[in-house]
Structures are given as C-alpha cells and as structure tokens.
C-alpha cells in the first residue's frame, strides 16, 4: 500500500510541475499589469482572478480585488496574528480589539490565550484561530489531536497545524497524512482546519507532495509557513499550491506579508486567507510624514 501511495504521489508531482512549466503567468486573453495604478478595471482586465475569489467564498469584491483589494474587503481575508513567545495578556486584548475594529477574519494566537480571546470575541464575528504542533510540527499525531480538542474546548474555531516535515522528507507519506487527518477529524465540520507545510524547507517536488497529502487528509486550507522558519510566503509558492489543490480548497499565505502590495500579490497568486502581524499597517497603508 505504501509503495502504491508513493507511486501515485510521484505521478501527481510530475504532472503538476510539468503543467506549471507550460502555464503563462497571465491567462490568455487577459492583460498584464506591470504596476497597479488603482485603475479599478481588474474585473475587465483580470476576470480569472475575480472568478477565483468568488468561487472560494468571497462575498464582497471591489473592482480592483485582483491587484489592490479595498481595505474593507481585504480585512475579511486576514488572520490578525500574534504568536510571539513573549506576548502578554494585554497584547492579546489589544489584538482582539483591533480585530473587531477592522473586521479581520480571526485572531491567530498561541493556545494558552484561546480562552481569553474567545471570551473577548464571543459577541463578535471575529473567530479565534490557534496553532497546533507549533512551530516545528514534530509532535506525535496523538499530541496534536489532544492540542486540537483542548483548543476547541477553549473556544478556537480555526486550527492551524504544522505537518511533520521530517516525515515528509523521509517519504513517510502514510504518517504525514495520518498526522493531518487526526487534526481534521478532531476539528469536525464546525471548526476550520489548516495545514502548514513550511515551504521554506521543501523542494518544489516536496511542496506538491505536501499539498497532495493535505488535500487527501481533508483539510480546509493548506498554509505556506509558520513565520518561524528561515523563509515565509512567496508568490511562487502560493501559485504552486493553488495549482495543486485546485479552486475548491483554501490557500493561506503567511510569513513576511507586511505591506498592501504584499497582500495584493498573494491574493493575485491564489491566496484566500492571509496570516500577518502587520494587519493594521496593511489596511492603513504607509505612514505619511507631516510637513
């Protein structure tokens, strides 16, 4: 069975990489934009981008969503993130307050603060997201399942788990899928599951294999990075991940997203969720010096 699984994953990997090599960056018949000037014509110029966002659940779109999402719209794509080890309770309270003010999708925080954030946000539309097996992914599957169940008990409604990167690189695909599936099943249908593949440690072939296993395990999203590795999200990785998982699954870009331009580029490449600690800055744009 393991030999058949490895053979199937190898076939999928080769097929996806071959297809990507033949794909134009801009779909045929659409116009390329070297630099966004806020013309508001993405619906006409880049219909595939707008179509992708609608198919992945976007309820409101500005006409420039493909390149420069409006502040109101992009907020619904953002997990407002604070995962620093020295984060204090007062920092979590501030994070939750900002999330309610700006309308972010979630606050993404360490498990020890889930109950606090959940209590603050219980009457709002902002959900609590937390991390499991973080940041290395080297916990056993049983520990990750326990972490997930405890986080849900405390009020988490989205779980970002880190896959077992070492098992993936060892080609122990059965373990990788089991690891992810355990968390997915613990989440059930009411809690969103995301699997972090930590792209900075993977070759292109391994990224395809990881995405294939995440999808096979039934996760709702595949996510690029923890933000604790040597590299974060890249446009190329997001585009590759979108190609592998198709349009029906979420792709979360995280790590190094600090400006409106970064956010727009990730959405354009296929991301339907963004994880960033620079959320407020992204919405407000660069600070302007007063003369």
C-alpha positions in Angstrom: 0.0 0.0 0.0 2.8 2.5 0.9 4.5 1.7 -2.4 1.3 2.5 -4.3 0.8 5.7 -2.4 4.4 6.8 -3.1 4.0 6.0 -6.8 0.7 7.9 -7.0 2.2 11.0 -5.3 5.2 10.9 -7.7 2.8 10.8 -10.7 0.8 13.8 -9.3 4.0 15.7 -8.6 5.4 15.2 -12.1 2.1 16.2 -13.7 1.7 19.4 -11.7 5.2 20.6 -12.2 5.0 19.8 -15.9 1.8 21.8 -16.2 3.2 24.7 -14.3 6.2 24.9 -16.6 3.7 25.4 -19.5 1.4 27.8 -17.8 1.5 31.5 -18.7 1.6 33.8 -15.6 -1.3 35.8 -17.1 -4.2 33.7 -18.7 -4.6 34.0 -22.4 -6.8 37.0 -23.4 -6.1 38.9 -20.2 -4.0 42.0 -19.8 -0.8 42.0 -17.7 -0.3 44.9 -15.3 3.3 45.8 -14.6 2.4 48.1 -11.8 -1.0 48.7 -10.2 -2.2 52.3 -10.6 -5.6 51.7 -9.0 -7.5 51.9 -12.3 -10.3 49.8 -10.9 -10.6 47.7 -14.1 -9.5 44.3 -12.8 -13.0 42.9 -13.4 -12.4 43.6 -17.1 -8.6 43.0 -17.3 -8.2 40.0 -14.9 -11.5 38.1 -14.8 -9.9 34.8 -13.8 -8.6 36.4 -10.6 -12.1 37.8 -9.7 -13.7 34.4 -10.6 -11.2 32.6 -8.3 -12.0 34.8 -5.4 -15.8 34.4 -5.8 -15.5 30.6 -6.2 -13.5 30.5 -2.9 -16.2 32.2 -0.9 -15.6 36.0 -1.2 -19.0 37.7 -0.7 -17.9 41.3 -1.4 -15.4 42.4 -4.0 -14.1 45.8 -5.0 -13.5 46.1 -8.7 -9.7 46.1 -8.1 -9.7 43.0 -5.9 -7.2 41.1 -8.1 -4.5 43.7 -7.6 -5.4 46.1 -4.9 -8.2 44.8 -2.7 -10.1 47.6 -0.8 -9.5 48.0 2.9 -13.0 46.7 3.7 -12.6 43.6 1.6 -9.0 42.6 2.4 -9.8 42.6 6.2 -12.0 39.6 5.7 -9.0 37.7 4.3 -6.7 38.3 7.2 -5.9 36.3 10.3 -4.7 39.0 12.7 -1.6 37.3 14.1 0.4 37.4 17.3 2.4 34.3 18.0 5.5 35.8 19.8 6.6 33.8 22.8 6.7 36.9 25.0 3.1 38.0 24.1 1.3 39.3 27.2 -2.4 39.1 28.1 -2.7 42.8 27.4 -1.3 42.3 23.9 -4.0 39.7 23.2 -6.7 42.1 24.4 -5.3 44.7 22.1 -5.2 42.2 19.2 -8.8 41.3 19.8 -9.9 44.9 20.0 -8.2 45.6 16.7 -9.7 42.6 15.1 -13.2 43.8 16.0 -12.5 47.3 14.9 -11.1 46.4 11.5 -13.2 43.3 10.8 -10.5 40.7 10.5 -11.4 37.1 9.9 -9.7 35.8 13.0 -7.1 36.5 15.7 -4.4 33.8 15.4 -2.7 33.3 18.8 -0.9 30.7 20.9 -3.1 28.1 22.6 -2.6 29.5 26.1 -4.6 32.6 25.2 -7.5 31.0 23.3 -9.9 31.1 26.3 -9.1 34.8 26.9 -9.6 35.8 23.3 -12.7 33.7 23.0 -14.3 35.4 25.9 -13.5 38.8 24.5 -14.7 38.0 21.0 -17.8 35.8 21.8 -20.3 38.5 20.8 -18.4 39.5 17.6 -18.0 38.0 14.1 -14.2 37.5 14.7 -13.2 33.9 15.3 -10.3 32.6 17.3 -7.6 30.7 15.5 -4.8 28.9 17.2 -1.8 26.8 16.3 -1.1 23.1 16.9 2.2 21.3 16.8 3.7 24.7 16.5 6.2 25.7 15.2 8.2 22.5 14.3 5.4 20.0 13.6 7.4 17.3 15.3 4.9 16.3 17.9 3.3 12.9 17.6 -0.2 12.7 16.0 -1.8 11.9 19.3 -0.4 15.1 20.9 -1.7 17.2 18.0 -5.1 15.7 18.3 -5.2 16.5 22.0 -4.0 20.0 21.4 -6.8 20.5 18.9 -9.5 19.1 21.1 -8.3 21.3 24.0 -8.2 24.4 21.9 -11.7 23.8 20.6 -12.9 23.3 24.1 -11.4 26.7 25.0 -13.2 28.4 22.1 -11.0 28.0 19.0 -12.9 27.9 15.7 -9.9 27.6 13.4 -6.8 25.4 13.8 -3.5 25.9 12.0 -1.5 22.7 12.5 2.1 22.1 11.4 2.7 19.0 9.4 5.5 16.6 10.2 8.1 18.0 7.8 10.7 15.4 8.7 8.3 12.6 7.9 7.5 14.2 4.6 11.2 14.5 3.7 11.6 10.8 4.8 8.8 9.9 2.3 6.7 8.5 5.1 3.6 9.7 3.4 1.3 7.5 5.5 2.4 9.2 8.7 2.1 12.7 7.2 -1.5 12.0 6.1 -2.4 10.3 9.4 -1.0 13.3 11.3 -3.1 15.8 9.3 -6.2 13.6 9.2 -6.2 13.3 13.0 -6.4 17.0 13.4 -9.0 17.4 10.6 -11.2 14.7 12.3 -10.8 16.4 15.7 -12.0 19.7 14.1 -15.1 18.1 12.6 -17.3 20.1 10.3 -17.7 23.1 12.6 -14.0 24.1 13.0 -11.8 25.1 10.1 -8.6 23.1 9.7 -5.4 24.5 8.1 -2.2 22.5 7.5 1.1 24.4 7.5 3.7 22.7 5.2 6.6 25.1 5.9 7.6 25.7 2.3 11.0 27.2 3.1 12.2 23.7 4.0 10.8 21.9 0.9 11.8 21.4 -2.7 9.2 22.1 -5.4 8.5 18.4 -5.6 8.1 18.1 -1.9 5.7 21.1 -1.9 3.5 19.3 -4.4 3.6 16.1 -2.4 2.7 18.0 0.8 -0.2 19.8 -0.8 -1.5 16.5 -2.2 -1.4 14.9 1.2 -3.1 17.9 2.9 -5.9 17.7 0.4 -6.2 13.9 0.7 -6.5 14.3 4.5 -9.4 16.6 4.1 -8.1 19.8 5.5 -9.9 23.1 4.6 -6.7 25.0 3.8 -3.1 24.5 3.0 -0.8 27.2 4.5 2.7 28.2 3.5 4.6 29.0 6.7 4.8 29.3 10.4 6.7 32.6 10.3 9.3 30.9 12.5 11.3 29.3 9.7 14.1 30.9 7.6 11.6 32.0 5.0 7.9 32.9 4.6 5.3 33.0 1.9 6.3 33.7 -1.7 4.1 34.4 -4.7 5.6 31.4 -6.5 4.8 29.0 -3.6 1.2 30.3 -3.4 0.7 29.9 -7.1 2.1 26.4 -7.0 -0.1 25.5 -4.0 -3.2 26.8 -5.7 -2.4 24.8 -8.8 -2.1 21.6 -6.8 -5.2 21.9 -4.6 -7.5 23.3 -7.2 -10.1 26.0 -6.7 -12.3 24.3 -4.1 -9.7 24.4 -1.3 -8.3 27.3 0.7 -4.7 28.5 0.4 -3.3 30.6 3.3 -0.2 32.7 2.8 1.7 33.6 5.9 5.2 34.9 6.8 6.7 38.2 5.6 3.4 39.8 4.5 3.9 43.4 5.6 2.5 45.8 3.0 -0.6 46.3 0.9 1.4 45.3 -2.1 2.5 42.0 -0.4 -1.1 41.2 0.4 -2.4 42.1 -3.1 0.3 39.9 -4.7 -0.6 36.9 -2.5 -4.3 37.2 -3.4 -3.5 37.6 -7.0 -1.4 34.4 -6.9 -4.3 32.5 -5.4 -4.4 33.0 -1.6 -7.8 33.1 0.0 -6.5 33.8 3.5 -3.5 35.9 4.7 -1.7 35.5 8.0 0.1 38.6 9.2 1.1 40.6 12.2 1.1 43.7 10.1 -2.6 43.6 9.5 -3.4 47.2 10.7 -0.5 48.6 8.7 -1.7 46.9 5.6 -5.1 48.4 5.9 -3.9 51.9 6.8 -1.1 51.9 4.3 2.3 53.5 4.7 2.5 56.3 7.3 2.8 59.8 5.7 5.2 62.3 7.2 3.6 65.6 8.2 5.4 68.6 6.7 
